[in-house]
Amino acid sequence: MSILTNTEELIKQRFEALFLDVKAAQHSAINEGKPELSVIEIEQSKTARSLLRVEKQAIREKDLNIKSDLSFLNTITDQINIEVAKRLNESIQDTDHLYSKIIGIDRSLPELLDLVGIKAATISKVEPIATELPWFFNDLMKFVNQPKYRRIDNKGKTVVVETMRVGLSFFGLENLMTILTSLAFKRSLPQITDPYPQIKLRIWEEALATAISCKQIASVVGVNQDHAFCIGILQTTGKVVVSKLYFRLFESVLREALLETHNAQKHEEHSALTRITPSGPFLNHLIDTHALKISAKLIDKMAMKRVMIANAMFEVANNESAVNLSPLALVLKQGKAYAQYRMLKGHKLIDLQQSKDFIRTLRMPKGSLELLKTTDMHSLDLSINND
């Protein structure tokens, strides 16, 4: 198991903070290393005059009361988190449930991904299987009819795509793996993550940036670009699973605890429970512990025969050293790290020196950085097939 350098640990902490809340992450980065003020220091900073001894004592008592209250609240929170972690650990043992219910991978999706990835694929072969995906037609129509992709006929009118066949051929068969994987993953994103509403956006941002980075690196080192994009997206499914389960289980455990303390007339504990909210740092801990291994199990369960990415996912999930990684696994490891760097840079959470230090740890293949620097990480690079 590899040990993180100081730079890698810094990036990890910044990225976990970004996952929860952009503004909070930026505030934390700005104030990194600065000592936090106690209640006494805050109160004293509000006035330039010297406080009387009795006033100082009152502030000290207020400080102690706040610390005592926080300590009790933290104890109750820890108890809730322990129970949530226990139930989550039990839930993730059932891969079938995660696959079909939590992520909702359709039976036909692996078969379709296998098919669109071969040179012999044709629209007539793809269309019947694509039709079996209940959501795919509507999502595809919305995608191809976006304003940025609209075609204009010779009369100046917008050409609206209305059939599956035209939609499938709109960008050419060579882009179907990218489109299909993206649309399928986007459907799985968590919807309710209060008090961290940005989580859904961050997961999508990470998945897309990782997939695009992997595809670009793959083009330099001679790895299948479709497979690289696919694993770059799907490696994030474990994070989706943990996020969805955490918020559901937290709500369930908290509701049970509130009922139990109410019935037992434990007023102090009940009052503390009413003030507890989901813990972002604890969610990050659960993701760090479980997410990649869940991704590997889910990809393995897809049992794709031609898009062979499961072994590479297991290598990364098991944190194999770079020298032991297969070419695709190394592409994923580097693409994932580079995507995190670009996200931090985009949100102004990493400075120039930190960027240089981190990029150096990635040992990127020659020519890849020049390519990645000019790559848009926020949208799919697709051109309309005019044939």
ABEGO torsion letter per residue (X at the ends): XBBBBAAAAAAAAAAAAAAABAAAAAAAAAABGBBBBBAAAAAAAABABBBBAAAAAAAAAAAAAAAAAAAAAAAAAAAAAAAAAAAAAAAAABAAAAAAAAAGBBAAAAAAAAAAABAABBAAAAAAAAAABAAAAAAAAAAAABAAABBBBAAGBBBBBABAAAAAAAAEAAAAAAAAAAAAAAAABBABAOABAAAAAAAAAAAAAAAAAAAAAAAAAGBBAAAAAAAAAAAAAAAAAAAAAAAAAAAAAAAAAAAAAAAAGBAAAAAAAAABBBBAAAAAAAAAAAAAAAAAAAAAAAGBAABBAAAAAAAAAAGBBAAABBAAAAAAAAAAAAAAAAAAAAAGABBAAAAAAAAAAAGBBBGAAAAAAABBAABBBBBBBAX
